[in-house]
Amino acid sequence: MKHLPAILSTDHSHPNATERAYIAIKRRIIELELSPGAHVTKTDLSRLADAGTMPVREALTRLQRDGLVHALPRSGYRILPVTLKGTRDLCAFRQLLETEAAGLAAEHGCPEASLARMEELLGATYELGDTGSVDGFLRANLEFDAIIANNCGNDMLAQSITRVFDELERVLRITLKSLPFSATAAQQRRAILEAIRARDPAAARTAMDSRTRTSQQHIIDALMSSASITEASIQIS
């Protein structure tokens, strides 16, 4: 696939030291090795990323723009927590992008190999507390959606969707700690696949809209009870 979310990328051999430091630190934030709300220093991150001070400093500038870290006066950095407002905005943006991509993929048609791979991915499940199965499910889920994005016929849309996945992954890793596997969600993904296979854009958009709306509600419900949300100013409504 041309456009891949970071979780599916296997190329981490970037020649640029700043890029390597950025990827290493970002993955540790997304994978929750660096917990939301945690305090870190440049020294901590240099050791963690096996990188020099300058590449880490430049990487941190990018991570601040990404909304993942916040500089603290003379005392290092804070890994920004996940907030309900930010999550709602992210899920709503995902819904808009993925709904359109599903319709376009159905309109253009997906190769048989892509449809067959999506069929395989529908079999992924996970057990609460089993880190390996959760990670496998997350990879399968995002690959399923990445196949749709890469077959929508619009490179800018596909690229935007895979970038959203990189932000969404951290939220999903938090919520899947307490959210049991949903057979309903699996059925919704099945409906998307069948609509794309039938070359029915309207049905594909409807199925993806339903799936992403349900996903957002599950995510918000899980975050409402998560200790990872520490901001006293969060608005529930």
N, C-alpha and C positions, 0 to 999 in steps of 0.2 A: 504493500500500500504506500502511496505517496505521502499521505499525511497521517502521522502516528501520534497518539498521546504518549507522554513520557514513559508511562508504565510499560508500554509495549516496545519501546526503543531498546535496541541492544548495542548501539554505537555510542560508547562513552569515551572514545579515544580522541576527543577534540584537541587539536594542537595548541589552542590558546589557553593559557593558565587561568585567566579570569573566567572563561567559559566553563572550564573543568570545575573550578571552585564553586561557581554559580550552580551548576547542575548538582554537584555533590551536596551542597547545603540545602538546596531546594528540595531534593529527594528526601533528605532526612526530616525536613519540616512536613512534607506531604505524608510520609510514612509514619509520622508521629514519634520518631526517635527523638526529635526536638519537640517537646510537648507544647501545645497552645498555652501562652502565658509565661513560658519559661524565660529566665534571664540568662543571657550568654554574653561572652566577651569575644573580641577578635582573636585572642589567644586560644580560647576554647575552639573556635571555628577553624582556625588555622590548623590545629592538631586534628580536628575531626575530618577536614577536607584534604589533609596532607598538602597544604598549599602555603605560600608565603603571605606576608602581611598585605602587600599591595594588591594581589589578585583577590584576596578575601575582602579588602575594603571596597574594591570596585564591584565585587559580587553583591555585597551588602547594599550598595547604592541601588542596584537593579532589584534586589529583593524588597527594598522599601517601596519602589515604584509598583511592584507586584502586589503590595498590600500584605506581605507576609511577615515583615519585621518592622520594628519601630526603634529609632535611635534614642537612647536615654542619655541625658547630659552627664558626661564624665563617668558613666557607669555601665557602658556596654549597650546591649540591645535586648529588646523583648520580642519573643515570638508572639505575633498578634493572635489573639483568640478568635475562634469562629463565632460570629454573631448571627442572631436571627435575621436582622435586616439584610446583612450581606448575603446570607444563604438564600433568603427569599428572592433577592435581586438576581442572584446567580441562577437559581432554578427557573425563574421566569424567562431569563435570557436563553437558557438552554432549551426551554420549551419552544420558544419562537424559532430558534435555529433548527432544531432537530425535526420539528413538525414540517417545516418547509423542505428540509433535506429528504425526509421520507417520501414526500409527495413527488419530488423531482426524481428520486431513485426509482420509484414505481413508473414514472413517466418514461424515463430513459431505458429502464430495464437493467437488471443486474446479471452478470455472467453466471452460468450454472455453477461454476466453481465457488463463487461468492455465496450463492444461495445455499450450496451444500455445506459450506463452512459455518454459515449462520445457523443452519439446522444442528450441526454438532454442538455449537456453543450454547444452544438452548438447554442442553443437558446438564449444565453446570449448576451445582447447588453448594451449600455450605452449612457447617455446624457452628452454632454460637460457641465462642471461646477457642475454636480451632483456627489458629492464625493461618496455617497453610491452606485450609479449604476456603477461608475468607479471601485470601490473596488470589487464589485461583479463580474464584467466582468473580472477583472484581476485574481481573484481567479479561475473563470471558465476556463479561457484561460490556466493558468498554470497547473490546474488539468488535462485538456485535454492532454497536453503534458506529464505530469507526468505519466498518465496511459500508454501512449505509451512507455515511458522509462522503466517503471516497468514490461512491458511485452516483452522487447527485449531479455530477456534470458541472459543478461550479467550484473551482479551486479556492476562491476566497471564502466561500461558505464552509467548505470542508476544513480549511485551516482554522477558521474561527471556532468551529465545533471542537476540534481537537485541543485547542487552547483552553476552552471551557472545561474539558475533561480534566486537564491538569489541575485546575482550581477545585473542581468538584471532587477529585479523588480524596483529598484530605477530609472533606466533609463526610464522604461515604465511609472512610476508614473509621471515623468516630462513630457514626450511626450504626454500622454493622456490628459493633461490639455488643449492642443491646437489641438489635432488630432481627427477629427470626426470619428465616427464609420464607418468602411469600409465593405460594403456588399461583395466586392471582397475578402477581407481577410476571411470572413465567408465562401465563396464558396471554397477557397483554403483549409480551414480546412475540409470542407465536402469532398473534393477530397482525402485528406489523409485518412479519416475514411473509405471511400468506397474502397480504394485500400487495406487497412488492412483487411477489412471485406472479400474482394475477394481473400485474400491470394496471392496478387500480389506484391512481393518485389520490382521489378523494378518500377512499377507505384507508390508505396508508397515512394520510394526514390525520384523520380521525383517530386511528389506532395509536399513533405516536403522541398525539395531544393527550389522549386519555392516560397513556402510560406515564408521560412526564408529569402530569398533574397528580396522579396517584403517588408517584415517587416523591414529589415535593412534599406532599402531606405526610408521608411516612418519615421523611428526613426531618421535617420541622417537629413532628411529635417526639421523635427520638432525641433531638437536640434540646427540647424543652426540659427534659429530665437529665441532661448530661452535665456532669461536673466540669466539662471542658468550657462551658459558657460561664465566664466569671465577671462579665461586665455588668455592673450594677445599673447602668443607664439603658440597658436593652429594653426596647419597647416590644411587648408581646403582640400587639395588634398591628 
